[in-house]
Amino acid sequence: MASISDCAEPRKSVGVDCEDVGTDARWIDEGGHSSGAGDVASRSTVTKEGRGCSGRQRHILFLIDQLCEPGGAERVLLNMVRLLPGDRFRCSLATFRLDSRVDLFREIPCPVHVVRLRRTYGWSGLRAAYALRALIRSQRVEIVHTFFETSDIWGGLVAKLSGCPVVISSRRDMGILRSAKHRLFYRLIGPLFDRVLTVSEEVSRFCVSEDQLDPTKVITVYSGIDVEKFRARKSSTSLERESGTARDAPVITAVGHIRRIKGFDVFIRAAALVRRDVPNAEFLIVGDAHEPEYALELHELARSLGLTDCVRFLGGTENVVSVLQKSDVFFLPSRSEGFSNALVEAMACGLPCVATRVGGNAEAIEDGVSGFLVPPEAPELAADRILRLLRQREEARRMGRAAQKRVEEKFTAQAMMSNITAIYEQLLSGAGGPPS
């Protein structure tokens, strides 16, 4: 394992102290038996249908760097766990760090294994590799499906060396968090993966070009959402109470982790331009401050533009849906995106959307039909499109309906799982049996 070096340390989570499993921890299998793998701790739960313990289902192990915050990838993964057909598959989830204080991660409907990994090399890496190998082999895992850099580079290699018949990688962005070592090792391990699933055609093109992947192994599977969740509408007073907005004020909302790549400074500059024509407009930013220095810059920018009374930072919230449902326009100002869950969720709420033409955004929005696309770093053009939607209410409603229909036709969780399970079954039909 020393050849991996330190290129793939688990992602850091700002402001979150995740649970670490000590060296004396032991994982407990679904039957309640202790293993000899000293660097894995597990807890076992089952779905409401009773899936997860035993049977003839093919075993899928999802491996993700960490479960410390309820981000887009984490939510999509848990949807996959919940919707995986229990008559054909059973699944387990493994991660290097887990924060069980997060509500989303308290009741995961499958066995969860925390693999203690402090470094991907040396004695720590070898012990963790042995523990993951023991998990794969003892549980007769037939597919390891990885998410993010450490799981891809380190976990994918360990899975392959452990004899797992099928190894799949999920790629969700345009490489914005990769270091030079990541780029090198992604190219080296590319041939190990039986399939690479990407969240947009733009990410597919990036992976084929940047990682020098065989194009026949790269498949786009759009992230899906539970559309029913976005149909019920809350009372307007609930949004007033949560955000402090006035009852008759038009509301423009942006959602995402507060990081420079998300372009919230462009959102604030566009807000200043919109306020010249619509003085009572309110602007909401929903998301945790992952880059505290950038968050401070945003507060100072709002102050310098005289917007402290109308730009509101709501922080992270589990009530994003209620905020979206009572907004008038959604604006996604990102400088880079793989495929934005926040954008699709806003579309599912029937919101007319303005988004930057980056990554998979142009695959979600049909420009001029289900929303507007603008270049990144263009607050003037973004403000123009927002003002058009605020002034031309019938056009805004038409775009909102078109956006909602597009999500229902193309970006549902059911469609996502149908595509993924078809890929699983195709690969398993040509693979050998589970490692013995």
Steps between C-alpha positions, in 0.01 A plus 500: 500500500798732534478583131186707558691739730291776654320599183158399621447601858130518595329832430508749781174634637514857630368539852402134544668265745414159363493176692830314493518127568782388728747226416323257731169537315353193335234475234191290557353319203131469424476184707647670805839328483823687576768495231872508543535826306607743765452820300132475407205582720148434383138535587224311321154628419235383255245665280129506576467211255748299704783506248859470612558178690519204271366340184610438144532864404821622339701700754593861417747690722484878469828663606507877566775715651290635785150551632542820696263741329175466305635606161365420156707186446415367844128550441515331161691206648242450776225512237684222319514296820127547563389431143727208410259215413502268800391196299819509294760679711611561854742773590745621761664838540861564604662833579819631657327757722148523637330773700200325656379830644373599155132407479533367145758241610331368814271246337668373185295203375789258448807377689754782544873432540745770615849414374769670705734663247733779607749460217481311173859379538717339767372284784169690529426449132593132511281434805206678340556318171495166683179601679327604176619182329360291787168680472478445122592134519308396812184673381539366144477846346455485123505872417695777672362839397726791601439873556771770520877500482617274783231241433579508128879487514572306818172312542469406134847348498441309825167369368658375179790335684247338734344316209176696479349412159376851415633843603310815402598864552261795525634835378300805607703810412748655262802414713483816711640330813773298331865556572779423254539158665129433460525571129795264462346213695160534335675432170694206641198325656253577220529153339406333833140622484242295316283810461526868584161661562483876456227747597499687168626476144736788575657303786524198267695704247726633775576150634572353158735786418663564838520141631556342157214255554362259246184684381307171479534462879365847582123536542298806599238434768328819613441546871135458590275647766174401666267735315208441739698675772493825303130521417340593834518872571543656843323812620663833419525584869744211548748657256454843658580350838805305376657771282360830623361593158197723456176340384485680162873515424625307195754241615807388305677200652837327460592169666839340550799463728659842540820457303659727240435248223125546562514866394289661772690826448347510151159439660548802728620725217197398294281575803627858507398545136157343549429725801537810284181399315326294772585674830310252719661185354646258755799269442553179697822297520447151643807296593774439754819707495758248380750777436468741795727764346289506185184524712643807669578648159138449398369676810739791435398514133132519596581777749706697249216485246241608754321163494514393865125554531410272206772234464440237766733212585279218631781251560451128457145380551295186454211724385645586159187373327275743687730791408500400132124453489438858612769661284433675170828436316795266555850610397796260480815715453757215514838527333510120463244221537482133421123480524320718753251326728394842632410612148292189433324537836409861418369389161294227669336772712385671180744788544624692194879473519803693386825299496852539371590306189756273668523122539168321478280808548425519128384138515249584772368831362387559143594865453192714446265206556541370854725781622785726397871424464759775542880504492685478833635830634215694334290668773358753252353234272381294797323806643337565161358145492382518861324832433334353191359215709379740771331731247356245259314279741322288239831414331644418842208266577534334161871440556433368847248249366742396225778455757278286722397283205863455394595374846206259509597361159876478541636555851303279739657266754311212340653573158845522658462164674357331192811602306739400779346158565504425127873573500551282808319205344681535169839498671412215736378283214849505353695487826621207703354417840571682826844466662527189713 
